[in-house]
Amino acid sequence: MLVIRLFRTGKKKQPSYKVVVTDRNNPPQGGKFVEQVGFYNPLTEEKILQKERIQYWMSVGAQPSDTVYNILINEDIVKGEKKKIVFKKKKKAVAEPAPVAAPTPKVEETAPAAEEAPKAE
C-alpha cells in the first residue's frame, strides 16, 4: 500500500522535509521512495507541493499521513476536516522504586499509673 508522508532531511535542530510517495513497509528514515512530490520547511513555513502529482497518487490509492493530510488541507489541495495528531510519549527507562511497606499501627504507650506501694501495717 502506498502512502504519502514526510521524509526528514536537514541538520540537527534544523529540520526540513521532503513530501514523498513510498510503500508503507519502507522505513521513514532512509527508506526508498517512489516519487518526491513536495517540500516542507517548518522553520520558515516554506511549502512547495506538486498539486497534480499529489492528486494523481491519491486517485491511485495512496493514503496521506495525518500531518501531510493537514498540510494538504491548508494548501486547498484536499477538502475536509483536519485530523487531530496525537504524539506518542517516549518511555523512559526508570528503575521501579522499592515497594513501600504498609505503615504499622502505632501503639500508644501510656505512662504507668502511679503504682501504689504496698502499705506497711
Buried (B, 14 or more C-beta within 10 A) or exposed (E): EBBBBBBEEEEEEEBBBBBBBBEEEBEEEEEEBBBBBBBBBEEEEEBEBBBEBBBBBBEEEBBBBEBBBBBBBEEEBBEEEEEEEEEEEEEEEEEEEEEEEEEEEEEEEEEEEEEEEEEEE
